[in-house]
Amino acid sequence: ENVNAGIALQAYLPDSFRAQKRINAWARERVAAGAGPITIRLVKGANLEMERVEASLCDWPQAPFMSKAEVDASFKRMVHEGLKAENIAAVRLGIATHNLFDLAYALVCATEAQVLDRIQFEMLEGMANHQRRALFETCHSLLLYAPATRKEDFINAIGYLIRRLDENTGEENFLRHTFKLEVDSEDWHCLEEDFRQSFQLIDGLSDEPRRTQNRAKPPAPPENPHGLEFVNEPHTDFALPENA
């Protein structure tokens, strides 16, 4: 009842928003019954390349949103939901991003709602440390993650390292620009425009899962009814309850 526990939700999955609302409702009932609050850590998503590879190999739709703008919009939608008075009273928020615009936006929203003591910012050691130091001067509620492993398990750290390298070099990733970013530079204005445009997508953003395969239903008719081209049947997705 009083355990301090939490979960991470990835904004690049449309149905994470559904999960957030479901967890918030459960946490409100839990706190009303005298138990302690929980924590939701909001992240944009860490395994996009793996998701794309899996979808390609299995012939499934990609589980995450297809565009970076939709992911950014989803993240803001989840921040808005988490900062609602009835939710923040039962669920503390962890804002886990290195995007300077999103960090500043969450900081302003939490300050205006007078709930800055109910959130914490979460960043990675070694990733944009100058941003982390500047943020810490403004808000001391900062959790810094540092990866660690035993020497004999170091092979398992390589995948993590590759993900971090991908984040630092991806064309659409904020971290690619952060080390040389200056206010009013060309990069700044491009990132600012991306930030602004994501707000326009929030109202029309889906929270439906992108994978809907159901083996209990008849298969869809082939796209090529004349059978001139062979197409493999997609693998069964056992992550979906109806298939399990």
N, C-alpha and C positions, 0 to 999 in steps of 0.2 A: 504493500500500500504506500510505503514511503520511499521505495527504491528510486534512485535518480537515474532514469534510463531514457534512451532516445533512439531515433532512427534517421537515416539519411534518405531523402527523396530527391530524385534526379529530374530536373525540369525538362530535360530533352525527351522524356516520355510523356505523351499527352495525358495518360491516365494517372500520372502522379498527382495531378490536381484533385482527381476523385479520391485518391488515397489520403491526401492531406485533409480534405473535408471530412472523410470518414474517421480519421484519427482525431481530428479536432473535436468532433461530436462525442466520441468515446472519452476523450480527456476531460471535456467539460463535465460529463456525468461523474467521472472518477473524482475530480476535485470537489464537486458539489457534495459527494458522499464523504468527504473528509480526507481523501488520499492526496498524495503529492502530485505536482505537475510533472510533465515530461518535456522532452526536447525534440524538435524536428530540425535537422540540419538540411538546409536548402543548397543544393549544388546544381550546376547546369548539366553535368554529365561527364563521365570520365572515360568511356570506352566506345566512342563513336566508330573508330576504325574497326574494332572487333565486331561491333554490331553490323556494320556494312558487309564485312566478310562473311559472317554467319548467314545473313539474309541472302547473300549472293549464292553461297554454296547450297543452301536448303531451298532456294527459290521461294522465300518468304518476303512479304513486305518488310521494309526497314522499320524496326520498332520505334526508334526516335523520330522526331519531326524531320522533315526533309531539308529545312532551311535554317540557317543561323538566326535569322530575324524571328522566326517562330519560337525558337528556343529562348531567345532573350525576352520575348513577350511572355512566354510561359513562366519564366523566372520572376518577372515583375508581378504577374498575376498571383503567384504563390506568395510573394512578399506581401502584397495587398491583403490577401486572405489571412495570412498569419498575423498581421498587425491589427486586425479587427479586435476591438476591446474584449469581446466575449471569448475570443480564441487566445489572445496573448496572455489572458489571466490563467489559462490552463496549460498552455504550450509555449515554452520558451523557444525562441528562434535562433538558429545559427545561420548567419549569412556567410556562405562559403564561396567566395569569388575573388579573383584578382583584377576584375574589370573596375577601373577607377570610377567610371561614370555610375555603375551599379552600386558600388560601395558608397559613393557620395549620396546617391538617391535614397538608399536604405537608411543611411545616417540621418538625412533630413526628415524622412517620413517618421522614423522612430522618435526623433526629437520633437516633432510637431505633435505627435500622439502622446508624448510624455511617457514613453515606455522604453526609453533607452536602457534602463536597468533590467529589462526583460529579454534583451537580445545580446548576442555576442558575435563578433566578426571572427571568421576562421580563415587562416591563410597557411601557406606552406613555407617552411624554412628554405631559404635559397631561391625562392621565386619572387622577384620584385621586392627585395628587402627594403629598398628605399621607400616604396609605397607603404609597406608595413610600418616602418618607423614613423612616417608622417601621420598615418591613421592612429597610431598609438598616442601621439601627442594630442589628438582630438578626443579619442575614446579609449579608455583603459580596459574595456571589456573585449579583449582580444585573445583568441586561442591560437597558438602556433603549433602546427604539426611538423614533426621531424621524423622522417622514415628511418628505421633501424632494422638490422637483421644480423643473425649470427654469421660468422665467416663461412660455415659449412652450408648455409642456406642462401649464399649470395646469388646463385644462379637464378633464384626466384625474384631477385630485385631488378633483373634486366628488363622485364616487361614493364615494370613501374618506371624505370629510367626512360624507356622508349616513349611512354605516354607523356612524360614531362618534356622530352625533346620535341615531340609532336606539338605540344601546346605552345612551345616557344617559337615554332617555325610555321605553323598553320596560317594560311593566307588570311583567314577570317578571324583569327584569334587575337585577342587584345594584347596578350603577352608578347607577340611578335613585334609590337610597336612600342612597348612600354619603356624600353631602355634608352630610346632616343626621342621620346615624346615631348613636345614643347607646345604650350598653349598658343593657339592661333596658327599652328603649322598646318600643312596640307593633311598630314595624318590625323591631326587633332580634329579637323573639320569633318573628315570622313567618318571617324569614330563617333563624333557628336551626332552626325546625321543618322548613323545606324541606330544609335541610342534613341533618338527622337522617333524614328520610323517604327520601332518595335511597339511603341504605345498604341499606334493605330491598329495593330493586329489583335490586341488583347480581347476586345469584345467579340470578335468572330472566331476566336481560337477554339478548336475542338478539344474535348477531353475524352474522346472515344479512343480506345486502344487501336493501334494501326493493324494489329494482327487479329483476324476474326475467323480463322479457319475452324470449321466444325465438322468432324468426321461423322457425326450422327445425322447430318443432312445430306441429301443427294449431291453429287459433285456438280459443279457448274459446267455448262456445255463448253466444248472446246472452242477456242477463239477461231480456229481454222476448221470449219465443219467438213471440208472436203478431204481432210487428212493428208494434205500435200507436204506437211512438215511435222516431224515428230517432236513432241514436247514432253519432257519428263513430268511425272506427277510430283508435286512438292512433297518434301518430307512431312510427316506428321509432327505438329508442334505440340509436344507434351507439356509445355508450360501453360497451355490453356486448359482451364478446368474441364470444359466439355470434352476435350480429347482424353485427358487423364481418366 
